[in-house]
Amino acid sequence: MSLSLQRQIGTTSSFRIPQVLTEARVGGRCGEILGLPFFVSSLFIFAFLFAFHKRFLLLWNILNHSIFAMKFFIDTANLKEIQEAHLLGVLDGVTTNPSLMAKEGITGKDNIMRHYKAICDIVDGDVSAEVISTDLEGMIREGEELIEIDEKIVVKIPMIKDGVKALKYFSGKGVRTNCTLIFSAGQALLAAKAGATYVSPFIGRLDDISTDGIALIEQILTIYRNYGYETQVLAASVRHPMHILQCAELGADVMTGPLSAIEALLKHPLTDIGLAKFLSDYQKGNS
Ligand SMILES: O=P(O)(O)OC[C@H]1O[C@](O)(CO)[C@@H](O)[C@@H]1O
């Protein structure tokens, strides 16, 4: 045993430190004991990381994108628009509501159910289908019928007292829900506590009454992050591309908007002018 260590624990102590440890730590023979294998394995790890770092980065980006990137839902019941957004390659899901279904002339329970199925057949992501009932039993009955249509269906429930109870009921059964008609952070907190999968704060309708819809998104995100709620913030009633960008800056989980707002993201006059010039220069040299 080394002298200094022996002094610290006392010469009469019955506690004996194994010689290999005292020598390795106190006597500085760590290098001798671990040196070569440690050096060789570090070299291998370094070489491995260097050779595959691009693949790791790619994997990280894919994971990062699929888990954290803001999802794009289209807010319509129009099959042509849904198909168009799907073909654009950026569509992650669809939201509908009774007004949007009525706008497409879809009436009667069977037609409505068939229409939801047609939407599910186009998209690869979640499809929100809203209940009409306003009492707990009715919402449960409707929700259970809706989820039979397709596994992509998310039951959309209004933010009312029985709606909160229905959210709790469905979350207990593992059924995904979207709590709609959210206009305050308090409502969003309640929906998260009841286990909603998504909450839909209506940005545009708040803006319409001179209230800052985007500020509500920020407030809800802060609250959810404070407590680690898994409920996703689905920014709804999006009206234009600036809403989409503001939601992305704040880190909203999802935005749902009309096709026009999504397509407006790709437009810039300088892009059109630049493209026209490229094509005319090409024509000059190749005609
Ligand atoms: O104010 P708008 O444009 O009618 O939007 C209402 C919103 O309500 C919802 O039903 C909420 O999900 C969406 O379909 C839509 O974004």
The ligand as a Gaussian input file, in Angstrom:
#p B3LYP/6-31G(d) Opt

LIG

0 1
 O      -61.719000      29.907000     -38.872000
 P      -61.747000      28.850000     -39.910000
 O      -60.880000      29.208000     -41.078000
 O      -63.151000      28.493000     -40.274000
 O      -61.062000      27.556000     -39.295000
 C      -61.659000      26.837000     -38.292000
 C      -60.785000      25.725000     -37.808000
 O      -61.505000      24.811000     -37.085000
 C      -61.044000      23.506000     -37.237000
 O      -62.196000      22.738000     -37.297000
 C      -60.144000      23.111000     -36.118000
 O      -59.468000      21.916000     -36.335000
 C      -60.249000      23.467000     -38.479000
 O      -60.870000      22.636000     -39.369000
 C      -60.145000      24.941000     -38.879000
 O      -58.807000      25.298000     -38.936000

